Amino acid sequence: MRLFYFLVLFLTAFSAKASFVLLPMDETSQQNHLKAYGITFWCLDKQYKASWLLNYRGGSFLLPDAPEIRKECQIRGVSFEILSDAEANQILEEIASPSQNMETVILEKAPKIAVYTPKGKQPWDDAVTLVLTYAEIPFTPIYDEEVLSDGLLLYDWLHLHHEDFTGQYGKFYANYKNTPWYIEQKKDAETLATKLGYAKVAEEKLAVAKKIRDFVIGGGFMFAMCSATDSFDIALAAEGIDICEPMFDGDASEANYQSKIDYSQSFAFKDYFLERNPNVYEFSDIDMTQKRANIPMEKDYFTLMEFSAKWDPIPSMLCQNHTQLVKGFMGQTTAFDRELVKTNVLVMGECQLNGEARYIHGEKGKGMFTFFGGHDPEDFRHQVGDPPTVLDLHPTSPGYRLILNNVLFPAARKKKQKT
């Protein structure tokens, strides 16, 4: 009888043995959502298996239980829960139920990440490099020379720094043409274009944009924010057309260039009109910045769309969050006129007050792209020279979570679409 008693105790203790670590991603349980992505990436890099529990407690992560994983969570300040096999199976069964808008996605391999950014830029110059650094997710900075020498072949995921691919230097001319930093950046860009064998910066940037286009078509994942979104699309659509005024490239723009724009070459936008005035801080009417002047900061929010996790896992992954209502934030390109978004591009976040799309996603060839309007999710109106955002003050930022969804998304196991 005593032997039986001890056997029952042993089996009970064994069955209760922790086998999984859950990183909850709901609003109340997780003290650092951003670093939780870094923990998951770290586990994948260490060859651990991981699962993304779509729509379960804000898109939680399920990891195997190991002392080094627990320790890493404690070091980075990430909240975690220990689960037994039985508890984990109960959660997975709940997620698998047809009545629940949830899904379990297996994460297989940490993607190799490249950030297209000029040399010498500080992490706070760009929201993505800032949050990657904060979350301790490794990335490699690359720029024109690496892209043009086919360096993108080494990577799975590419972020575009808030760049101007049209050769107009961000259209900062009116306000900053006499400032040392603008003069220096223009000189550096011209020197690099000459070094790489191009007569104009616009021609060199177009060549870079075409390499990035080919990277996506070949199966890569591309994420862009702020002015990198519309300037990339415009550069591709304006191939072979001089849209730059003399202060940018030394000669006049091409007559009637608007009528020659080939929208079919753009990834995301259609039927837009370019801004011809070099003194206007806009590339085209794609951007909603000038059209949204009446939206005050306290009312500037956008809503994330809800998708079927079982039938549409890709947009579901990209929209995982602990809230559907996300604070708006400005940028050179703040948001996109919904009427100018192509019909085959998915709007994942919108502000219905003025018909703007904030967060969009599409496919190109074998690859995918995501465009996110605005400069910094925790700096409403970022200006040149403003101090950097300190993410220790915003560890649960919903806007920054959207960026990290895109970073982790390429790790998901590929499966055939349901029919």
Secondary structure as UniProt FT lines:
FT   HELIX           2..15
FT   STRAND          18..23
FT   TURN            27..29
FT   HELIX           33..45
FT   TURN            46..47
FT   STRAND          50..54
FT   TURN            57..59
FT   STRAND          60..64
FT   HELIX           67..76
FT   STRAND          81..84
FT   HELIX           85..96
FT   TURN            98..99
FT   STRAND          103..107
FT   STRAND          113..116
FT   TURN            119..120
FT   HELIX           123..125
FT   HELIX           127..135
FT   STRAND          140..142
FT   HELIX           144..148
FT   TURN            149..150
FT   HELIX           151..154
FT   STRAND          157..160
FT   TURN            165..166
FT   HELIX           169..171
FT   HELIX           173..176
FT   TURN            177..178
FT   HELIX           180..195
FT   TURN            196..197
FT   HELIX           201..217
FT   TURN            218..219
FT   STRAND          221..225
FT   HELIX           227..237
FT   TURN            238..240
FT   HELIX           246..249
FT   TURN            255..256
FT   HELIX           257..260
FT   HELIX           263..265
FT   TURN            278..279
FT   TURN            285..286
FT   HELIX           289..292
FT   TURN            293..294
FT   HELIX           297..299
FT   STRAND          301..304
FT   TURN            309..311
FT   HELIX           313..318
FT   STRAND          325..327
FT   STRAND          336..337
FT   HELIX           338..340
FT   TURN            343..344
FT   STRAND          346..351
FT   TURN            352..355
FT   STRAND          356..364
FT   TURN            365..366
FT   STRAND          367..372
FT   TURN            377..378
FT   TURN            380..381
FT   TURN            384..385
FT   HELIX           391..393
FT   TURN            395..396
FT   HELIX           398..408
FT   HELIX           409..411
//
